[in-house]
Amino acid sequence: MRGQQVWNWIYQRGATEISAFANISKDTRELLDAHFVVGRPEVVTAQVSTDGTRKWLLRFDDGEEAECVFIPDAYRGTLCVSSQVGCTLNCRFCFTGTMKLVRNLTPAEIVGQVMLARDALGEWPNGTASLPALPDSDDDDEDGNDSDGPAWIPGQNQPGSNYTSEGRMLTNIVMMGMGEPLYNFDNVRDALAIVMDGEGLGLSKRRITLSTSGVVPMMARAGTEIGVNLAVSLHAVTKEIRDEIVPINKKYGIEELLSACAAYPGANNARRITFEYVMLKDKNDRDEDARELVRLIRKYDLPAKVNLIPFNPWPGSAYETSTPERVSRFSDIIFNAGISAPVRRPRGRDIMAACGQLKSSSEKITRAELDRRAAEKEEAWVD
């Protein structure tokens, strides 16, 4: 009974101090206070984009830092959650990939990002919303980024409005922040169990998406033990190009990856696998690439959709964004084959909060240093 009361205060009411547990005796509260802490990550910086996107740089108890991002959108609000400080991988178009892996985040640190976002958005009973009214937007599907419609947040478009359960802003979570979630499997699984607990934060598994760059051995476990939507960072359809921009392809190739997608537990036409595909000028954006992507999806009979992501630039990147005309043509080829291929509208670019731009440090890295770090990472996981 006491455990349920504590759980309720923390995850349903958002209490940040044990002294707030009003229906628990003073003696018990003092005992809890002597052994436990109820808290949040420290906010180092909080930024708001011109499009309403919010980014928090968070510091944990050991001084390490990571970022998370909230994307308010038509009919939903999506929180992009980090799973590692730095990243195990070295995807060459991604700013986070230039960082060394420092460590995995704990379940508490992962859930803490969700708790902090709910604090900031006034998402607890008797809370108040702190978001301003937002401009119109044309982004989102399951992972928070693609449908037309007004920037609508029911009952909450004005700052200071009272919280109502039907007016919740944070409706979706994507494990697409800093880090590779499947290289921190146990902690991500345990954190999402709290997020999905009906007596806790109560977010449906259908509103949670886990993104992987292709850690094939862990994908089946993710489907069985976590059971959320799967997104795969594909980004190329040939070995040569994917080896370059997503080097884990050297360990788990495209064919092996797509076979694991076909076997992913729970995947069907109602719960499609999302293939993330960043559009890089003159690298992976040819008509032939689009047709090969269609061929691969059909070959493996995948219930799939493709999110096309215009490349979001960052300091020192070697790539450029495909032209809008090229992205549109690429999308049309896939759509005409009967596969959904929406173009994700960049969000939060002005505060470096867009896809592939997250990085917890402002350090400047030379190309030689970037290459050295990439080689070190590959030595750790490439045969």
Summary of the structure (lengths in Angstrom):
residues: 383
radius of gyration: 20.8
end to end distance: 50.9
largest distance: 69.9
contacts: 1285
relative contact order: 0.13
helix: 36%
strand: 18%
